[in-house]
Amino acid sequence: MFDFLEGYDVLGAFWMTVKLTALSAVGSLIWGTLLAAMRVSPVPLMRGFGTAYVNIVRNIPLTVIILFCSAGLADVFGVTLGGEDFDVQGFRLAVLGLVAYTAAFVCEALRSGMNTVPLGQAEAARAIGLSFTQTLWLVVLPQAFRSVIGPLANVLIALTKNTTVAAAIGVAEAAYLMKTMIENEAQTLLIGAVFAFGFVVLTLPTGLILGWLSKRLAVKR
């Protein structure tokens, strides 16, 4: 029944998806945390930049951002991120686009977590001489992260599925291989089922594990 899989590196394609997800998740978490810090910053310029970035990027389709990274940054401005061949360059630019897009959602998830931290704790931290930055990183963010593990899990699952957009710039991940197989084989339903099952295998354990962590690490009020 699955003879049509011979000659295709399905596991390799899903491994590319895993690498895209992992690198983009780390980058999104870092950049999203910085954006969240900007959005609650007492500096108007930083607060305005964070607000504008989130509102603009969230309303741009991911496909447009990925294509801009490839056609705009690479072809027009010559930004290749150190990639010498087309495959490496496409992979790195896809990660950049996914980070730029997903960070906006990470930022909003974290900001909602910051709002759950009682204002009195921040005021007490300032009262003992902590600066805004120290209060944010030592008091507010640790509690915010614990309260938004569930929402961040949803963002991570969405990111895993969004990696399929990287096929638009030739990154050989799962969706790219599925498109190739559908063009070459006459088993459209089975091919779709195989790749759908692969994404379920990637996303379901992630949701279950992070959901368990969310309950275990939840901040007791």
Salt bridges, closest charged atoms under 4 A:
GLU108 OE2 - ARG39 NH1 2.68
GLU108 OE1 - ARG111 NH2 3.07
GLU183 OE2 - LYS179 NZ 2.76
